[in-house]
């Protein structure tokens, strides 16, 4: 266990300066933790109204897109240690270590006590290196999914009610953390079919079904609240007939698992199939990998991180290969085993050292400047990193004194509708005069922060806003360089005349629902 902690600490220390908010959705996951903790501690009579008012002040959270379990843990951490992104990143790291422990336990129980090195090697798998340094739900889902599979395997072999109950709790926790974690249920079902003849069902099996049904409640709630968003994640018949749909994730395996672990794991699966004594172990891993990839392949949303759960499967498969090889060509010398282990970990560390984790910095300086010069002012932000800006604004605003307005909600609107290939685009202004009116009256923003690159914005709505900021009504007050965003910077402007923040906001969420929510007052303490 010490080796597992040490290896994950090595990876974390190499990226200690990274706040974990570099990935697109990461800031949203961070601010969701603040929202859910505020909701839990406030206990409002109308949670929907509370969420709308919260969004009216900080329009970067999304409390219905994902279930709340991780956010409640995150919020508790923020309450104890402060609203720092490193707190959320630390929680992700704890889940990563948990995944290492379960990988180690699996290898020790079903392969060999010396195979416990698998848990330490998991820390160096490229996908784990990257996502354990991001405030995302993939690593928590990895840990909970792996733990559920481990205890289900024990339950299938022993028929112990205790193992069924633990599996039930873990599956429930997984589905309350990450909806895509439902693929683990498919793996469980496949394993049950494998063991059907030997399975002695007890009452514990009923608890598994109860947990799954109970955990699907937030899924149903999310579909009701955001039907457009739900429809966007359903596959089309056309996509199911394309070969690329079923080959995408197989091509992504080298990036997720790493070339070394992929090669060793694949060789291990082959060796396990060939050696009778290890055939059952290899079959468990093959079903694990194939069912996982088959279940996520039809989904329109595609990203390599969705198959992160294959990482421990390939690491364990590599251990199976070593055990099978040792059975074919026995090596009794302890020194040979030690040298092989050291060599394997050295290769894994070399592979991990070559993995670069993005690091985006500079937004905290923008929000700190605004806190000093406009502690109660509203600010309009426009740019692709609105989540980063919004999190740091909320983190430094415990009294709900400031407010953020998004340029892509005020001046223009765009986004996906019922599919990722179908986008809507709408302009709320046709001239710079109209933009000035929107900024002054519609949102009452004293400040405008615009994220730009080397060239002026080319998108029509953003270009109009950029042109408006050149007018005499605005003064340029500061420029902030953003590291890790391809020479991007945030230009800060201020209206030359005082304005009053708008008392209410009209909210629409075209990417989630067709409902409109007029006259929403931003939340206050």
N, C-alpha and C positions, 0 to 999 in steps of 0.2 A: 504493500500500500504506500509505503514511503516513496518508492520509486515512481509510482503514478503521480503523487503530489509534486515531486521534484521535477519531473519532466514537464508537467503542465505549468509549473512555476517558471521554468526556463523559457517556455514559449511566451508566457504572459509578460515576463520581465523584458524580453526583447522588444515588445511593443507597448511598454508601460506608458509612453507618452501619448498613445492613441486613446481618444475619449470614447471610441466605439460608435460614434454617430456618423461615420463616413458613408455607410450604405444608405440607399434611397429612403427606405422605410424606417431606418433606425431611430431618427429623431421622433417620429410618430410613436414608436413603441415606448420611447422614454417619456414623452409628455402624457401618454395614456396612463402611465403609472401614477403620475401626479393627479390626473383627473379621477381615476378610480379610487384613490385614497381619499381625495376630497369628497367624492360621492359617499364613500363608506362612513367617513367621520361626520358628514353633514346629515345623512339619512333624510333626504328631502321627501316630501309627500308625493311629488311628481318627478320621478327620475328623468323622464323625457324632457320636461321643461328645464331641469337642471342641466342636462347635456346640451340643449340648444343654447342656453344662456352662456354656458362655458365656452362653447364653440364661437359664439358671437364675440367673445373677448380674445380667444386664442384659436383662430380658425385653421389649426394644423392637426388637431387630434382627430381620432376616428374610433370611437368606442364601440361601434357595432361590427367592424370588419373582422375583429379577432375576439375570442373569448377572454375572460378577465383574470384567470388564475395567476399568470406570470405578473400581470400588472399590479395585483394586490401585494404580491411579494416585493415587487419593485417599489411600490408606494410606501410600504412599511420601512424599507431600507432608506428611502428618501426622508421619511419622518424621523428616523434615528440619526442618520449621518448627514443629512442635508441634500438638497436637490442638485447633486453633482452627477454627471453622466457616468463617472467612474464607479459609482455605486451600482448602477444598473449593469455595467460591464462586469463588475465583480460577481454579481449574482449569476450572470451567464457563465463565468469561469467556474463557479461552484458546480453548476450543472455539468460542465465539461469534465470536471474531475470525477463527478458521479458516474458519467459514462465510462471513464477510464476504469473505475472500480468494478463496474459490472462486466466490462470486457475481460478484466483480469479474473473475476470470479468464474465467468463462463469457461475460460480456457483452463483454469485450475480444476474445475469440477469435471469437465467432460473430455479433456484432452490429457493434461499432465500437470502436476503441481509446478513443474519448472516452466510451463507455458504461460505462467502469470505475467511474463514480460509483455504480453499482448496489450495489457492495459496501459503500460508506459509508452509503447510504440504508437498507440492511437493518438497521443498528443501531437505527434509529428506528421500526421496525415494532412495534406494540404487543405482540404475542405474544413477540417477541424481547426487548423491554425487560423485560417481566415475568419471563420464564423464565430470562434470563441473570442475574437477581438472585435465583435460587432454586437450592438444591442439589438439582436434579432431573436426570433422565436425558434429558429432551427435547432440550435444546440440544446435548449431545454426540451424540445420535442425529441431529439436524439436520445437524451438521457432517460426520459420517461418511457419512450418506446422500447429502448433496449432493456430497461428494467422489467417492463411488462412481458417481453418475450422470454427473458430469463426465468421469471417466476411461472409463466405458463408452461415452459418446458419442464420445470420441476413438478408442476401440478399434473401434467400429462403422464409423467413417469411414476409419481407416487400416489396420485388421486387424493392428496391431502387437502382438506377443506381450507386450511390456513393459506396454502399457496394460491388457491382459487380466490380467496378473499383479497390477498395482496395484489394479485393480477387485476382484480376488479377495481381496486382503489387506484392502481397505476393507470389503467385504461381510462378511468374517469378523469383523473388528473390530466392525462395527455389530451383528451378531447376538450377539456376546459382550458387548455393552453394554446392549442393549435389545431384548427379544423382539419388541415391536411394530414394530421396524425392518424386519421381514420384508416389510412393504408395499413397501419399495424394490425387493425382488426382483420383485414383481409389475409395478412400473413398468419395470424392466429387461426383463422378458419382453415387455411391450407394445412397447417400443422395438425389440427384436430382431425382432418380427413386422413392424414398420414398415419395417425395413431388410433384410428377409429376402432379397429379390431381389438386393440389392447386397452381401450379406454373404459374405465369404470366411473361413470358420471355420478357425482354426488351433488348435494345441495349447493356446494360452492360454485358449480357451473351456472346455476341460476343467477347467482350474484353477478357474474360476468355480463349476462344479458341485461340485468337491471341497470348496471353501471352504464352500458352502452346507450340504453334508452334514455336514462337520466341526463347523460352528457350531450345527447342530441337536442335537448331543449334549447340551449343557446344558439345552436345551429338554426333551428326553426325560427327563433326570434330574429336572428340576423336576416333570414330570408324575408320575413314579414316586413322588417324595417327597411331593408335595402333590396327590393326585388330586382332592380336593374343590375345591381352589382352581382347578385346571385346568378342571373341569366347569363352574364358575361363569362362566368366560369363553367358553363355547360358546353360540352363538345358538340360540334355539328357533324352531320352525316358525312359531309365532304371531307372534313379533317380526319375522320376515322378511316377513310379509304386511301389516304396518302401514306406512302412508305415512310416519309420523313417523320410522321407522327410517332411511329413505333421504333425508329432508330435514333432519335434525338438524344435520349438519355444514355444509350449505350456508347455514343460518341463522346459524351461528357464524362465518362468514368475516369479517364486519365487525369482530368483536371480536379475531380473531387477526391479520388483515392490516391492519386500520385502514380507515376509510371512504375516505381519500384514495388509499392504495395499491390498494385494491380497485377503485375507480372507474378509476384510471389504468391498472391492469393489465388490467381487463376491456376498456377501450377499446383498449388495445394489442393484445389478442388479436383483437378485431374488425378493427382496421386491418391486422394481420398477415395475417388470412385474406383480406381484400379485395385486398391488394397481393401480386401473384404472387411477387415476389422474396423476400418474408418469410413466405410461406405455410408452408414447412417448419419454420421456427423456431417459428411460432405453434402448429403442430401438435404439436411436441414438448412445449410447455408445456401445451397442452390435455390431452394424454394424461397428462402428469404429474399435473395437478390432478384430473382425473376418476377415474383409476385409484386414486389415493391415497384419495380420499373414498369411492369405491365399496368399497374393501377394508376400511376401518375402520368403515363404517356398520353392518354386521351385528353387530359386537361389543357385548355387553351393557354393558360398561363404557364410559361416554361422558364425554368431557371435551374441551373445545376444544383443549387442548394436544396431543392426539393427531394433529392435522393441521398442526402447526407447519411441517412441510416444505413446505407450500404457499406460505409467506412468500417465499422466494427466487424461486419460480416467478412470482408476481405482480409482484415487483420487476423481474425480467428481462422479463416481458411488457410492463411500462411502457416499458422501454428499446426493445423491439421496436416499440411504437407510435410512439415518437418518431422512430425510424429510418424507419418506413413513412411517417409524416407528412412527414418531410424529403424523402423521395423524391417524394411527390406535390407538395409545395410547397417546393422547394429553398431553403435559407437558407445562403448562403456566408459571411456575415460572422461572424468569430470572436467578436465582441462579443455578438452575438445568442445564440450557443451558450453563452457564459459566463454571460450574464444568465439564460438559461433554467435552467442548472444550479444557479446560486445560488438562484433562486426555488424550484426543486424541493427542494433540501436545506433551505431555510428552512421550507417547508411541512411537510416530514418532521420537522424539529426541533420545530416548534410542536405537531405531533400527538403526538410522544413526550413532550413536557413535560406534556401533559395526562394521561398514564398514571400512575396511582398504584400503587405497589408496596407491599403490606402489610408491616408491620414489627412483629414481636412481641418484646418485651424484658421481662426480669424473672426468668427462670428461672435464670440464672447466679447471681443473688444468693441464690436459695434453696439451691442446691447448695453455694455458698461458705459459707453459714451452717452447713449440715450438716457440711461438711468441718472447720470450726473447732470445733463443739460435739459432733460425733459421728463422728470420723474412721474408726471401725471398725464403726459401727452399721448395721443394716439399716433401710430406710425403706419404708413402704407409701405408694404414690402412687395417688390416684384422680382422674381427670379426663380431658378430651379431649385434653390436650396432654402425655400421658405420654411421647411421643417426644422432645419438647424437654427435658423433665426428665431422661429417661434418657440422652440424649446428653451433656448437661452433667455429669451424675453420673459417667459413664464417662470423659469427657475429663479430669476432675480426679481420677481414681482409677487411675493407671498401675500401682499395685501390687495391684489387685484386692482391696482391703481392705474396701470397702463393698458393699452389695447392695441391689437394688431389688426390690420386690414390687408387683404391680399389683392395685388394688382390683377391677378387672373380671376378675381371674383367681382371687382369693382369696375375696372376699365374694359375688360374683355373676359370671355369665358371659353374654355375649351376642355375637352377630355373625352374618354371613351364612353360609349353608351352600352348597348346590349352585347357587344363583342369588342375584342381588342383591335379589330380592323375597322370598326365603325366609330368615328369621332364626330363630336359636335363642335361647332365654333360659332361664337356670337360676339359681336362688338357692342358695347354699351355707350360708345361715344364715336362721333365722326369728325371731331375737330378738337383742337387744343383748348378752345374756349369751353367746350363741354367737359373736357377732362378737368379743368380748373374748378368748374362747378361741382363735379363729382367729389373731388378731393376736399373742397371747402365745406360743402353742404351735406353731401350724402354720407361721408364718413367723418368729416371734421378732423382730418389728419394734419397736425402741425409739421410732421416730418414725412419725408419720402426716402426710402432706402431702395436703391436699384442695383441689382447684380448684373454686371456687364463684363464682356471679355475684351479682346483686342479691338474688335470691330463693333460699331453701333448695332443695336438689335435690328433684326430683319423682319421678325414676325410683326404683322400689321398692328396689333394692339399694343405690343411693347414699344414699337417704333413711335407710335403716337404719344405714348407716355414719355418716352425719352425726349421727344421734340418739345413736349409741354414743359419739361423741367428746364429747358433753356430760356423760358420766358422770364420776364422781370419779376413776376410774382414769387419766384423761387430763388434762393441763394444757395450756392454750393458751400457746404461747411466742412466736409471731411471726406477722405478716401481711405478705404481699408483694403489691404491686400489679403486675398484668401489663398492660403497654402493648400496644395493638393487638388486644386480645381482648374488646372490648365490656364494659369495666368489670369484668373478672374479676380475681380475686385468688387467691393460694394461702395457705390457713390452715395453719399448722404446729402440730402437737400432739406431746406427748411423754408416754409412759407414766411414771407416777410411781414405778414400781418397775423395777429392772434386769431385763433378759431376755437370753437367749442366742439368737443366730440359729439357726434350724433347720439341722441338718447336711445334710439332703437335701430335695429338692423333687420332687413328682409333677407331670409336665408333660403337658398335653394341648393339641392344636391343632385344635379342631373345624372351624375355617374352612379347614383345609388337608388334614387326614387324620383317619381314625378311629383311628389307632394311639394308644396311651398309652405314656408313658415314666416309670415309677415309680422312685423312689429315686435321683434325679440329684443329684450333689454339685456345688455351684457351683464354678466354675473358680477356681484359685489360681495365683499365680506360683511 
